[in-house]
Amino acid sequence: MSDSSKAGLPVGIDELLEQVRAAYERVGPEEAASAAAEGALLVDIRYAALREKDGLIPGALVVERNELEWRLDPQGSHRAPQATSHDLRVVVICNEGYASSLAVASLHQLGLRRATDLAGGFQAWRAAGLPVSL
C-alpha cells in the first residue's frame, strides 16, 4: 500500500492500476490464446468503433464494458450463457490493456477470482500475429 493510500489521500490512476495489477497475474497474447484453447472465456470489452476498425478475436465474447459485471456474474439475472461459475477462467481484453485491468478488479469483487486481463490488450494480440477476423 502506498503512502498516499495509507494516509487516506486520493490515489492517481497510475497508482491505482499498480495496486489492482498486483492482486493477480496478467497474461500475454500467447498465454491468452492457450487459455482459450483450454476453455477460458476471452471477453472483448472494446467499444464498437474499435471492433469495427480493428476486427475481432475469433471466439471472444463481446461485452460492452458498462455491461460486464451484469453479463459475467454467475448469479446475475442478466448473465451471459457462458457465465456458468465463479470458477470460470476469464481473460478480459480491451484495446491496450488499461481498462481491462480495472474491469478485472471489479470481477474479482464479484467472486470471479480466476479473471485476468491481456497485457497490451487487443493491440498486443494483433501484434503477436494471432487470429483476427474483420
C-alpha positions as CSV (number, residue, x, y, z in Angstrom):
1,M,0.0,0.0,0.0
2,S,1.4,3.4,-0.9
3,D,1.9,6.3,1.5
4,S,-0.9,8.3,-0.1
5,S,-3.5,5.4,0.2
6,K,-2.4,4.8,3.8
7,A,-2.9,8.4,4.6
8,G,-6.4,8.4,3.1
9,L,-5.3,10.7,0.3
10,P,-6.7,10.3,-3.3
11,V,-4.8,7.8,-5.4
12,G,-4.0,8.6,-9.0
13,I,-4.8,6.3,-11.9
14,D,-1.3,5.0,-12.3
15,E,-1.1,4.1,-8.7
16,L,-4.5,2.5,-8.8
17,L,-3.5,0.4,-11.8
18,E,-0.4,-0.7,-10.0
19,Q,-2.4,-1.7,-6.9
20,V,-5.0,-3.6,-9.0
21,R,-2.5,-5.4,-11.1
22,A,-0.5,-6.5,-8.0
23,A,-3.5,-8.7,-7.0
24,Y,-3.3,-11.1,-10.0
25,E,-1.1,-12.3,-12.8
26,R,-1.8,-10.8,-16.2
27,V,-1.3,-12.8,-19.3
28,G,0.4,-12.2,-22.7
29,P,-1.2,-12.9,-26.1
30,E,0.1,-16.4,-26.4
31,E,-0.9,-17.3,-22.9
32,A,-4.4,-15.9,-23.6
33,A,-4.7,-18.0,-26.7
34,S,-3.6,-21.1,-24.8
35,A,-6.0,-20.3,-22.0
36,A,-8.9,-20.0,-24.6
37,A,-7.8,-23.3,-26.2
38,E,-8.1,-24.9,-22.7
39,G,-11.6,-23.5,-22.1
40,A,-11.1,-20.0,-20.8
41,L,-13.5,-17.3,-21.8
42,L,-12.0,-14.4,-23.7
43,V,-14.1,-11.3,-23.2
44,D,-13.7,-8.3,-25.5
45,I,-14.8,-5.1,-23.8
46,R,-13.7,-2.7,-26.5
47,Y,-16.3,-0.3,-27.8
48,A,-18.0,-0.9,-31.2
49,A,-15.9,1.6,-33.2
50,L,-12.7,-0.1,-32.3
51,R,-14.1,-3.6,-33.0
52,E,-15.3,-2.3,-36.4
53,K,-12.0,-0.7,-37.2
54,D,-9.6,-3.4,-36.0
55,G,-11.7,-6.6,-36.0
56,L,-12.5,-9.3,-33.5
57,I,-10.7,-12.2,-31.8
58,P,-12.5,-15.3,-33.1
59,G,-14.5,-16.9,-30.3
60,A,-14.3,-14.0,-27.9
61,L,-17.4,-12.9,-26.2
62,V,-18.1,-9.3,-26.9
63,V,-19.5,-7.4,-23.8
64,E,-19.5,-3.7,-23.6
65,R,-17.6,-2.5,-20.5
66,N,-20.7,-1.0,-19.0
67,E,-22.4,-4.4,-19.0
68,L,-19.5,-6.6,-18.0
69,E,-20.4,-7.3,-14.4
70,W,-24.1,-8.0,-15.2
71,R,-23.1,-10.4,-18.0
72,L,-20.4,-12.3,-16.2
73,D,-21.9,-12.6,-12.7
74,P,-23.0,-16.3,-12.5
75,Q,-25.7,-15.3,-10.0
76,G,-27.0,-12.4,-12.1
77,S,-30.3,-12.3,-13.8
78,H,-28.7,-10.8,-17.0
79,R,-25.7,-13.2,-17.2
80,A,-24.4,-14.5,-20.5
81,P,-24.9,-18.2,-21.1
82,Q,-21.1,-18.6,-20.7
83,A,-21.1,-17.2,-17.2
84,T,-21.6,-20.6,-15.6
85,S,-19.5,-20.5,-12.4
86,H,-17.4,-18.3,-10.2
87,D,-14.5,-20.7,-11.0
88,L,-14.7,-19.7,-14.7
89,R,-11.3,-18.6,-16.2
90,V,-11.9,-15.2,-17.8
91,V,-9.4,-13.2,-19.8
92,V,-10.6,-9.6,-20.3
93,I,-9.4,-7.7,-23.4
94,C,-9.6,-4.0,-24.0
95,N,-7.7,-2.1,-26.7
96,E,-4.4,-1.6,-24.9
97,G,-4.6,-3.3,-21.5
98,Y,-5.7,-0.5,-19.2
99,A,-9.4,-0.6,-18.9
100,S,-9.3,-4.3,-18.7
101,S,-7.2,-4.2,-15.5
102,L,-9.8,-2.1,-13.8
103,A,-12.5,-4.4,-15.1
104,V,-10.7,-7.4,-13.6
105,A,-10.7,-5.8,-10.2
106,S,-14.4,-5.4,-10.4
107,L,-14.9,-9.1,-11.5
108,H,-12.7,-10.2,-8.5
109,Q,-15.1,-8.3,-6.2
110,L,-17.9,-10.4,-7.7
111,G,-16.0,-13.6,-6.8
112,L,-14.5,-14.3,-10.2
113,R,-11.1,-14.9,-8.8
114,R,-9.7,-16.6,-11.9
115,A,-10.3,-13.5,-14.0
116,T,-7.3,-11.8,-15.5
117,D,-6.6,-9.5,-18.4
118,L,-4.4,-9.4,-21.5
119,A,-1.4,-7.2,-21.1
120,G,-1.3,-4.9,-24.0
121,G,-4.9,-5.7,-25.0
122,F,-6.2,-6.4,-28.5
123,Q,-3.2,-4.5,-29.9
124,A,-0.8,-6.9,-28.4
125,W,-2.9,-9.9,-29.6
126,R,-2.8,-8.5,-33.2
127,A,0.9,-7.6,-33.0
128,A,1.6,-11.2,-31.9
129,G,0.1,-12.4,-35.2
130,L,-2.8,-14.2,-33.5
131,P,-6.1,-14.6,-35.4
132,V,-8.3,-11.6,-36.0
133,S,-11.5,-11.6,-38.1
134,L,-12.6,-8.5,-39.8
